Amino acid sequence: MAIEAPVLTTQDLTIRFGGHVAVDQVSCAFERGTLTAIVGPNGAGKTTYFNLISGQLRAYSGTVTLNGEDITRLGVPERCDRGIGRAFQLTNLFPTLSVRENVRLVVQAKARRGFDLFSRADSHVELIERAEHVLAEVQLLDQADQPVSALPHGDQRKLEVAMMIALAPQVLMFDEPTAGMSVDEVPVILDLIRELKNDRDRTILLVEHKMDVIRSLADRIIVLHNGQLVADGDPAEVMKSPIVQEAYLGNAPEDAEEARAKTATEEVARG
Ligand SMILES: Nc1ncnc2c1ncn2[C@@H]1O[C@H](COP(=O)(O)OP(=O)(O)OP(=O)(O)O)[C@@H](O)[C@H]1O
């Protein structure tokens, strides 16, 4: 069986802020149909790595490749056109318009940018259907006529996901999707991400601090520490690593530098 090329690759991806290297030569490939959790202590470079992939930040050196195309020098809209999706902040939306109208605006914007899913003749109907399909996928049809400003917090987060899906991305990026959610709301967003994962054409990247969330969703975990990729692999294995234990479970078994050296040694030993 032929091995499929990764959808997304970063190669030696690096950014500096002044003298501080926030993401340091991170090389990683993401396969289609997988969900990778990106973890690490506060300030490790997770959000900066996301920003480099989505185009909010430009790399100092290294490359980002999507389906074999070097997108490192492209801006956010061009990367979005090619299939990089990131959950919108609701501050970017129209709070007085309805949920449905907001989703339609994104669907229309996508169509206008030359996306060829919609034929000219019946484009209006298809755009409406596409928006309804997105609303159904995130289970917001019942709230579709409400103004965005009236949505409960959990539904607002669903709408953020809807806005991303409306752009038909191949790569879906979630930066702490459960942040600020109540205990009741967390399972709703988890179920939603799990549903999205069922579409094997989607490749999902998730920055998340809650270990139970990671455990329930991730196929793979990569660990960033001081901007460097220090562990990568099966969730159960990676969760045992000293850096993850220290950052997430409150243990401090070893100095981080020592832990990183140990992880690197283990990786070399594994070949
Ligand atoms: N625009 C910026 N200018 C200067 N320094 C920055 C900038 N953005 C991030 N940094 C620094 O880069 C490092 C990585 O930050 P980043 O937000 O990526 O970490 P993180 O792993 O996402 O942390 P957290 O889990 O706390 O969100 C930090 O030291 C941060 O202070």
The ligand as an SDF file (V2000), in Angstrom:
LIG
                    3D

 31 33  0  0  0  0  0  0  0  0999 V2000
    4.5160   38.8880   19.8320 N   0  0  0  0  0  0  0  0  0  0  0  0
    5.4320   38.5030   20.7300 C   0  0  0  0  0  0  0  0  0  0  0  0
    6.4580   39.3080   21.0580 N   0  0  0  0  0  0  0  0  0  0  0  0
    7.4040   38.9200   21.9440 C   0  0  0  0  0  0  0  0  0  0  0  0
    7.3990   37.7300   22.5650 N   0  0  0  0  0  0  0  0  0  0  0  0
    6.3840   36.8880   22.2800 C   0  0  0  0  0  0  0  0  0  0  0  0
    5.3470   37.2160   21.3490 C   0  0  0  0  0  0  0  0  0  0  0  0
    4.4930   36.1640   21.2650 N   0  0  0  0  0  0  0  0  0  0  0  0
    4.9620   35.2270   22.1040 C   0  0  0  0  0  0  0  0  0  0  0  0
    6.0840   35.6590   22.7080 N   0  0  0  0  0  0  0  0  0  0  0  0
    6.9010   34.8830   23.6560 C   0  0  0  0  0  0  0  0  0  0  0  0
    7.2040   33.6520   23.0220 O   0  0  0  0  0  0  0  0  0  0  0  0
    7.1390   32.5910   23.9720 C   0  0  0  0  0  0  0  0  0  0  0  0
    6.1240   31.5520   23.5210 C   0  0  0  0  0  0  0  0  0  0  0  0
    4.8140   32.1020   23.6920 O   0  0  0  0  0  0  0  0  0  0  0  0
    3.5050   31.2770   23.3110 P   0  0  0  0  0  0  0  0  0  0  0  0
    2.3400   32.1720   23.5610 O   0  0  0  0  0  0  0  0  0  0  0  0
    3.6700   30.7080   21.9540 O   0  0  0  0  0  0  0  0  0  0  0  0
    3.5490   30.1010   24.3670 O   0  0  0  0  0  0  0  0  0  0  0  0
    2.4190   29.0090   24.6870 P   0  0  0  0  0  0  0  0  0  0  0  0
    3.1110   27.6980   24.7410 O   0  0  0  0  0  0  0  0  0  0  0  0
    1.2980   29.1480   23.7440 O   0  0  0  0  0  0  0  0  0  0  0  0
    1.9970   29.4560   26.1620 O   0  0  0  0  0  0  0  0  0  0  0  0
    0.5760   29.3360   26.9310 P   0  0  0  0  0  0  0  0  0  0  0  0
    0.3610   27.8750   27.2050 O   0  0  0  0  0  0  0  0  0  0  0  0
    0.8170   30.1170   28.1740 O   0  0  0  0  0  0  0  0  0  0  0  0
   -0.4710   29.9380   26.0360 O   0  0  0  0  0  0  0  0  0  0  0  0
    6.8270   33.2280   25.3160 C   0  0  0  0  0  0  0  0  0  0  0  0
    8.0380   33.4580   25.9860 O   0  0  0  0  0  0  0  0  0  0  0  0
    6.1480   34.5360   24.9340 C   0  0  0  0  0  0  0  0  0  0  0  0
    6.3480   35.5010   25.9280 O   0  0  0  0  0  0  0  0  0  0  0  0
  1  2  1  0
  2  3  1  0
  2  7  2  0
  3  4  2  0
  4  5  1  0
  5  6  2  0
  6  7  1  0
  6 10  1  0
  7  8  1  0
  8  9  2  0
  9 10  1  0
 10 11  1  0
 11 12  1  0
 11 30  1  0
 12 13  1  0
 13 14  1  0
 13 28  1  0
 14 15  1  0
 15 16  1  0
 16 17  2  0
 16 18  1  0
 16 19  1  0
 19 20  1  0
 20 21  2  0
 20 22  1  0
 20 23  1  0
 23 24  1  0
 24 25  2  0
 24 26  1  0
 24 27  1  0
 28 29  1  0
 28 30  1  0
 30 31  1  0
M  END
$$$$
